[in-house]
Amino acid sequence: MEAAHAISRTERLFVLFLCLLGAAHVFVFSAAFPFFSVADEQMHFDLAVHYSQGEIPRTLVPASPESLPFLVIYGSPEYLGAAATQPGDNIPPWKQPVARTRETLQAKQAAYRDIFKNHEAASPPLYYSLAGGWWRLARGLHLEGIQSLYWLRFMNVLLLGVLVWLGWLTAKIIFPESLFIRIAVPALAAFFPQSVFYAINNDILAPLTFGLAFLLVFKFWEADAPSLRIAIATGLALAASFLTKTSNLPLVLVAALFIALKIVPLVWRGKLRTSLAPLLALFITAGLPMAAWLAWCKMNFGDFTGSSLKIHFLNWTDQPSRYWLAHPLFTGHGLWYFLSKNLTTFWQGEQLWHRQPMSIPGVDSTYEVLTLGALAFTLAALLRRASPFTTPQRLAVWFGLLCLAALLAFYAVLSIKFDFQDCFYPSRALPYFVSGRLLLGALVPFLILFACGLDRLMKKFDNSTKFFVLLAVLGFMLASELTIDWPVFASPYNWFHL
């Protein structure tokens, strides 16, 4: 007993160390990237400022007077602009004499007032409420200028640390007998090279809220008779997932399916009556916050998700259903493009630098092989007649696989549904949603599946070999990320050059 306790304490300390490493990882890269990244970071920042002022937008709002100077002064041209050819061409405005920059900045500010419409205004409120409070804290700490911008971005450092711990807790509960899986999941989370983690963006909260929901739904399902406490926690976690990002809706629906399947054995065993209170509590705590936000969107944006104004702003139109089957997604090349791009941007993000994607083909291919190979080994083990998984583990693996499938199916349908007109992305030339950051709600279940696949691949080897391979994978992740992102460390617009 004492030895087991000592091992558990050692493991907890090691996972805490991984949390700190993950936090440091996010801090360094968040500091290296200048503002504002191409994943609409300026929109998310402006919306956080609106929320900090107690304003929940009712339409596509213009830039807040408080956020406007930050957008004008601190935005780097390096993401979408050409590389500087002269030494003085890339000096940030705040490092130049005011007399030299005043007219340019005033003209830019006037242009922002005329054309800036925040198309993220109908995004669910949870992240922006947190970010708005964090922004107000910066004001309380008397942080100003670009330091306050980085303060807001550094909120991701805390969120990632919590995510690493959640990954370990989930792996520990589902696979208590596997030290490799228990360590692999938080280690992979700590070094996950997704560039959106280094930006002000609601995507950072999605893996945390649904990761918690994933764990709680599993515990709800595993319980012989679910308790009121677990039911309320599960309902709140599902509501938080939806109120973080609308794209989490497929994940919430998959979770609802598993909860509905739990009711069937309760009926068979005659325990439905005693479980009515927990079930009712779950439906109320999950349903009421979701219904309230849906009603808000309907009243203020004209539809239940608030997406109609954004769709109109981007000039998308509905594709007539008779053309759906002609979509290139139904070709081998189109299907592979959709799948491979979602996989590689899920791992690495979709950042641009001087208009060029920050990626390396060989790295992309490695992530494709690793992902598809690990998932294939996990699925093969799941479908074996003598499966190595226990019944609860089989449930968790099916749950994770369905989460990934639901998200990919959701974005496949959206790719087919719309004519993207003259939009830059998605476009008529490449009519696909291939932003892997939109799949991040399923990060915790994905890492469980990925770690399971590695474990099954090396089932004939001992733990020392498995951990050596894991270390090699982590080394590849960090080395490739440093290689790809190295140019941003030299940017005069970033935190290191203030």
C-alpha positions in Angstrom: 0.0 0.0 0.0 2.8 2.4 0.9 4.7 1.6 -2.3 1.5 2.2 -4.4 1.0 5.5 -2.6 4.6 6.5 -3.2 4.3 5.7 -6.9 1.1 7.7 -7.1 2.7 10.7 -5.4 5.7 10.4 -7.7 3.4 10.2 -10.8 1.5 13.3 -9.6 4.7 15.3 -9.2 5.8 14.3 -12.6 2.5 15.3 -14.2 2.7 18.6 -12.3 6.2 19.0 -13.9 4.6 18.3 -17.3 2.0 21.0 -16.6 4.8 23.5 -15.9 6.6 22.4 -19.1 3.4 22.8 -21.1 2.8 26.2 -19.6 6.4 27.2 -20.4 5.9 25.9 -24.0 2.8 28.0 -24.5 4.4 31.1 -22.9 7.5 31.0 -25.1 5.6 30.6 -28.4 2.9 33.0 -27.3 5.6 35.6 -26.7 7.3 34.9 -30.0 4.3 35.4 -32.2 3.4 39.1 -32.9 -0.1 40.4 -33.1 -2.5 39.7 -34.8 -2.5 36.2 -36.1 -4.4 35.1 -39.2 -6.9 33.1 -37.2 -9.0 36.2 -36.6 -7.1 37.1 -33.5 -8.0 40.8 -33.8 -11.7 39.9 -33.8 -11.4 37.7 -30.7 -9.4 40.4 -28.9 -12.0 43.1 -29.8 -14.8 40.9 -28.6 -13.0 40.2 -25.3 -12.8 44.0 -24.8 -16.5 44.4 -25.5 -17.3 41.8 -22.9 -14.9 43.5 -20.4 -17.1 46.5 -20.7 -20.2 44.4 -20.0 -21.4 44.6 -23.6 -22.7 41.5 -25.3 -23.0 42.3 -29.0 -26.4 42.2 -30.7 -25.0 42.6 -34.2 -21.8 42.7 -36.1 -20.3 45.4 -34.0 -17.6 47.9 -35.0 -14.3 47.9 -33.2 -14.5 49.1 -29.6 -13.0 52.5 -29.0 -10.8 50.8 -26.4 -9.5 48.1 -28.7 -9.1 50.3 -31.8 -5.7 51.8 -30.9 -4.3 48.4 -30.2 -5.5 47.1 -33.5 -4.0 50.0 -35.4 -0.6 50.3 -33.5 0.4 46.8 -32.6 -0.6 44.7 -35.6 2.3 43.2 -37.5 2.4 43.2 -41.3 4.5 40.0 -41.3 1.6 37.6 -41.5 0.0 38.8 -44.8 2.6 41.3 -46.0 5.7 40.7 -48.1 9.1 40.4 -46.4 10.9 43.7 -45.8 13.6 44.5 -48.3 15.2 47.4 -46.5 16.5 47.4 -42.9 14.1 50.3 -41.8 11.0 48.9 -43.5 10.0 46.7 -40.6 10.2 49.0 -37.5 7.0 48.8 -35.4 5.1 52.1 -35.2 5.5 52.4 -31.4 9.3 52.4 -31.8 9.2 55.3 -34.3 8.8 59.0 -33.6 5.2 60.1 -33.2 5.6 62.8 -35.9 6.6 60.1 -38.4 3.7 57.8 -37.8 0.8 60.1 -36.7 -0.8 60.5 -40.2 -0.4 56.9 -41.2 -1.9 55.7 -37.9 -4.8 58.2 -38.1 -5.6 57.1 -41.6 -5.5 53.4 -40.6 -7.7 54.1 -37.6 -10.3 55.9 -39.8 -10.2 52.9 -42.2 -10.8 50.5 -39.3 -13.8 52.5 -38.2 -15.3 52.3 -41.7 -14.7 48.7 -42.6 -14.2 46.7 -39.3 -17.2 44.6 -38.5 -16.7 41.9 -35.9 -18.0 38.8 -37.6 -17.3 36.8 -34.4 -19.9 38.8 -32.5 -22.4 35.9 -32.3 -19.8 33.5 -30.9 -20.8 31.9 -27.6 -19.9 33.9 -24.5 -17.9 31.7 -22.1 -14.4 32.4 -23.4 -15.0 36.1 -23.9 -16.4 36.5 -20.4 -13.2 34.9 -19.0 -11.0 36.9 -21.4 -12.9 40.1 -20.6 -12.3 39.6 -16.9 -8.6 38.8 -17.5 -8.4 42.1 -19.5 -9.9 44.0 -16.7 -7.3 42.5 -14.4 -4.6 43.9 -16.6 -6.1 47.3 -16.1 -6.1 46.7 -12.4 -2.4 45.8 -12.6 -1.7 49.0 -14.6 -0.5 47.1 -17.6 -0.5 49.2 -20.7 0.1 49.0 -24.4 1.4 45.8 -26.0 2.2 44.4 -22.5 -1.6 44.3 -21.8 -2.1 42.5 -25.1 0.4 39.9 -24.2 -1.1 39.6 -20.8 -4.4 38.6 -22.4 -2.7 36.1 -24.6 -0.8 34.7 -21.7 -4.1 33.5 -20.1 -3.5 30.5 -22.4 -0.6 29.5 -20.3 -2.9 28.8 -17.4 -5.5 27.1 -19.5 -2.9 24.8 -21.1 -1.5 23.8 -17.7 -5.0 22.8 -16.6 -5.5 20.9 -19.8 -2.4 18.8 -19.2 -3.6 17.9 -15.8 -7.1 17.0 -17.2 -5.5 14.8 -19.8 -3.7 12.9 -17.1 -6.7 12.6 -14.9 -8.8 11.3 -17.8 -6.2 8.7 -18.8 -5.8 7.7 -15.2 -9.5 7.0 -14.7 -10.0 5.2 -18.0 -6.7 3.3 -18.1 -5.6 2.9 -14.5 -3.4 -0.1 -15.3 -1.4 1.5 -18.1 1.4 3.7 -16.9 2.4 4.5 -20.5 -1.1 5.8 -21.5 -1.3 7.8 -18.2 1.9 9.6 -19.0 1.7 9.8 -22.8 -1.6 11.7 -22.8 -0.5 14.7 -20.6 3.0 14.7 -22.2 1.5 15.0 -25.7 -0.8 17.7 -24.5 2.1 19.6 -23.0 4.0 19.7 -26.3 1.1 19.8 -28.7 2.3 22.2 -31.5 -1.0 23.9 -32.3 -0.3 27.5 -33.2 -3.8 28.7 -32.1 -2.7 28.0 -28.5 -0.4 31.1 -28.9 -3.2 33.5 -29.9 -6.2 35.2 -28.3 -8.9 32.8 -29.6 -11.8 30.9 -28.1 -10.3 27.6 -29.6 -8.0 27.4 -26.6 -10.9 26.8 -24.2 -12.7 24.2 -26.3 -10.4 21.2 -25.5 -10.7 22.0 -21.8 -14.5 22.3 -21.6 -15.3 19.3 -23.7 -12.4 17.3 -22.2 -14.0 17.8 -18.8 -17.4 16.8 -20.3 -15.9 13.7 -21.9 -14.5 12.6 -18.5 -17.7 13.3 -16.7 -19.9 11.5 -19.3 -17.7 8.5 -18.9 -18.0 8.5 -15.1 -21.8 9.0 -15.5 -22.0 6.0 -17.8 -19.8 3.9 -15.6 -21.8 4.5 -12.4 -24.3 1.8 -11.5 -26.7 4.5 -10.6 -25.5 8.0 -11.4 -25.3 10.4 -8.5 -26.9 13.8 -8.3 -23.4 15.4 -8.0 -22.0 13.7 -11.1 -25.2 14.5 -13.0 -25.0 18.2 -12.2 -21.3 18.4 -13.0 -21.8 16.6 -16.3 -24.7 18.9 -17.3 -22.6 22.0 -16.5 -19.6 20.7 -18.4 -21.8 20.0 -21.5 -23.3 23.5 -21.3 -19.8 25.0 -21.0 -18.7 23.1 -24.1 -21.5 24.5 -26.1 -21.1 28.0 -24.7 -17.4 28.0 -25.6 -17.8 27.3 -29.3 -20.7 26.5 -31.5 -18.5 24.0 -33.4 -18.6 21.9 -30.2 -22.3 21.1 -31.0 -21.5 17.7 -32.7 -19.5 16.7 -29.6 -22.4 17.6 -27.3 -24.8 15.6 -29.5 -22.5 12.5 -29.3 -22.3 13.0 -25.5 -26.2 13.2 -25.4 -26.3 9.9 -27.4 -24.2 8.2 -24.8 -26.3 9.6 -22.0 -29.4 8.4 -23.7 -27.9 4.9 -24.1 -27.2 4.9 -20.3 -31.0 5.2 -19.7 -31.7 1.9 -21.4 -30.0 -0.3 -18.8 -31.4 1.8 -16.1 -34.9 0.9 -17.4 -34.0 -2.8 -17.7 -32.7 -3.0 -14.1 -35.6 -1.1 -12.7 -33.5 1.8 -11.5 -34.9 4.5 -13.7 -37.2 5.8 -10.9 -34.3 6.2 -8.5 -32.3 7.9 -11.2 -34.9 10.4 -12.2 -33.6 13.2 -10.0 -30.0 13.0 -11.4 -31.2 12.7 -15.0 -33.5 15.7 -14.5 -30.7 17.7 -12.9 -28.4 16.8 -15.9 -31.0 17.9 -18.4 -31.7 21.2 -16.6 -28.1 22.1 -16.0 -27.1 21.3 -19.6 -30.3 22.5 -21.3 -31.1 25.8 -19.7 -27.8 27.6 -20.4 -27.8 26.3 -24.0 -31.5 27.3 -24.5 -30.8 30.7 -23.1 -28.0 31.4 -25.5 -30.0 30.0 -28.5 -32.9 32.3 -27.5 -30.5 35.2 -27.3 -29.1 34.5 -30.8 -32.6 34.1 -32.2 -33.8 37.4 -30.8 -30.7 39.4 -31.7 -29.1 37.7 -34.8 -32.2 36.1 -36.4 -31.3 32.4 -36.1 -30.6 30.1 -33.2 -26.8 29.9 -33.7 -26.2 33.5 -34.8 -24.4 32.2 -37.9 -26.6 33.9 -40.5 -25.0 37.4 -40.1 -21.5 36.0 -40.4 -22.5 33.9 -43.5 -24.0 37.0 -45.0 -20.9 39.1 -44.1 -18.7 36.6 -45.8 -21.0 36.5 -48.8 -21.6 32.7 -48.7 -24.8 31.4 -50.2 -26.5 28.0 -50.0 -25.5 25.5 -52.6 -28.5 24.0 -54.3 -28.8 20.4 -53.1 -28.8 19.1 -56.7 -25.1 20.1 -56.9 -24.0 18.5 -53.6 -23.0 15.2 -55.2 -20.8 17.0 -57.7 -18.7 18.4 -54.8 -15.0 17.4 -55.1 -15.2 15.9 -51.6 -16.8 12.9 -53.3 -13.6 12.2 -55.3 -10.6 10.3 -53.9 -8.3 13.4 -54.3 -10.9 15.7 -52.6 -11.6 13.3 -49.7 -7.8 12.9 -49.0 -7.3 16.7 -49.2 -10.1 17.3 -46.7 -8.9 14.6 -44.3 -5.1 15.2 -44.6 -5.4 19.0 -44.3 -7.7 18.7 -41.2 -5.2 16.3 -39.6 -2.1 18.4 -40.2 -3.7 21.7 -39.2 -5.2 19.9 -36.2 -1.6 19.2 -35.0 0.1 22.4 -36.2 -2.4 25.1 -36.9 -2.8 27.1 -40.1 -0.5 30.1 -39.5 0.8 32.2 -42.4 4.1 34.1 -42.5 4.6 36.5 -45.3 1.6 34.9 -47.0 3.2 31.5 -46.9 1.9 28.5 -44.8 4.1 27.8 -41.9 4.5 24.1 -42.6 7.0 21.6 -44.0 5.6 18.8 -46.3 7.7 16.1 -44.6 6.4 17.1 -41.2 2.8 17.1 -42.5 3.3 13.6 -43.9 4.7 12.4 -40.6 1.7 13.6 -38.7 -0.6 12.0 -41.2 1.1 8.7 -40.8 1.3 8.9 -37.0 -2.3 9.8 -36.7 -3.8 7.3 -39.1 -1.5 4.6 -37.9 -2.3 5.1 -34.2 -6.0 5.3 -34.8 -5.9 2.2 -37.0 -4.2 0.2 -34.2 -6.7 1.5 -31.7 -9.6 0.6 -33.9 -8.2 -2.9 -34.7 -7.8 -3.6 -30.9 -11.4 -2.4 -30.3 -12.9 -4.6 -33.0 -11.0 -7.8 -32.0 -13.2 -10.5 -30.5 -10.8 -10.8 -27.6 -10.3 -7.1 -27.1 -7.6 -6.0 -24.7 -9.9 -3.3 -23.5 -12.3 -3.7 -20.6 -15.9 -2.8 -21.1 -15.6 0.7 -19.7 -12.5 1.3 -21.8 -14.3 0.1 -24.9 -17.0 2.6 -24.1 -14.4 5.4 -23.8 -12.7 4.5 -27.1 -16.0 4.3 -29.0 -16.9 7.6 -27.5 -13.7 9.2 -28.6 -13.9 7.8 -32.1 -17.5 9.0 -32.6 -16.4 12.5 -31.4 -13.8 12.7 -34.1 -16.1 11.2 -36.7 -18.9 13.6 -35.8 -16.7 16.7 -36.1 -15.2 15.6 -39.5 -18.7 14.8 -40.8 -20.0 18.2 -39.6 -17.3 20.1 -41.5 -17.8 17.9 -44.5 -21.4 18.8 -44.6 -20.6 22.5 -44.3 -18.1 22.2 -47.1 -20.8 20.8 -49.3 -23.6 23.0 -48.2 -22.2 26.4 -49.1 -21.2 28.2 -52.3 -18.2 30.3 -51.0 -18.4 32.9 -53.8 -15.3 35.1 -53.7 -14.3 34.3 -50.2 -10.5 33.7 -49.6 -11.1 30.7 -47.4 -12.9 28.4 -47.9 -13.1 29.3 -51.6 -14.7 28.0 -54.8 -11.3 26.7 -55.9 -10.9 24.8 -52.6 -14.4 24.4 -51.1 -13.4 22.7 -47.9 -13.3 23.5 -44.2 -9.8 22.4 -43.3 -9.1 24.3 -40.1 -7.9 21.7 -37.6 -8.3 24.1 -34.7 -12.1 23.7 -35.1 -11.6 20.0 -34.1 -9.8 20.9 -30.9 -12.8 20.3 -28.7 -12.0 16.6 -29.2 -8.3 17.0 -28.2 -8.5 15.0 -25.0 -10.4 12.0 -26.5 -8.0 12.2 -29.5 -4.9 12.0 -27.3 -6.5 9.0 -25.5 -7.0 7.3 -28.8 -3.5 8.2 -30.0 -1.8 7.0 -26.9 -3.8 3.7 -27.1 -2.6 3.3 -30.7 1.0 3.7 -29.7 0.6 1.3 -26.8 -1.0 -1.3 -29.0 1.7 -0.8 -31.7 4.4 -1.6 -29.1 2.4 -4.2 -27.1 5.3 -6.7 -27.3 7.8 -4.2 -25.8 8.4 -3.2 -22.3 7.6 0.2 -20.8 11.2 1.5 -21.2 11.0 1.0 -25.0 7.5 2.6 -25.1 8.7 5.6 -23.3 11.8 5.9 -25.5 9.4 6.0 -28.5 7.2 8.6 -26.8 10.3 10.7 -26.1 11.2 10.5 -29.8 7.7 11.6 -30.8 7.8 14.5 -28.4 11.3 15.5 -29.6 10.0 15.4 -33.2 7.0 17.6 -32.2 9.2 20.2 -30.5 12.0 20.2 -33.1 9.7 20.5 -36.1 7.8 23.3 -34.4 10.9 25.2 -33.6 12.1 24.7 -37.2 8.8 25.9 -38.7 8.2 28.8 -36.3 11.8 30.0 -36.0 11.3 33.1 -38.2 8.7 34.6 -35.8 11.3 34.7 -33.0 13.2 37.4 -35.0 10.1 39.6 -35.4 10.7 43.1 -34.1 6.9 43.1 -33.3 7.0 40.3 -30.7 7.4 40.3 -26.9 11.1 39.4 -27.0 11.9 42.7 -28.8 9.9 45.1 -26.8 
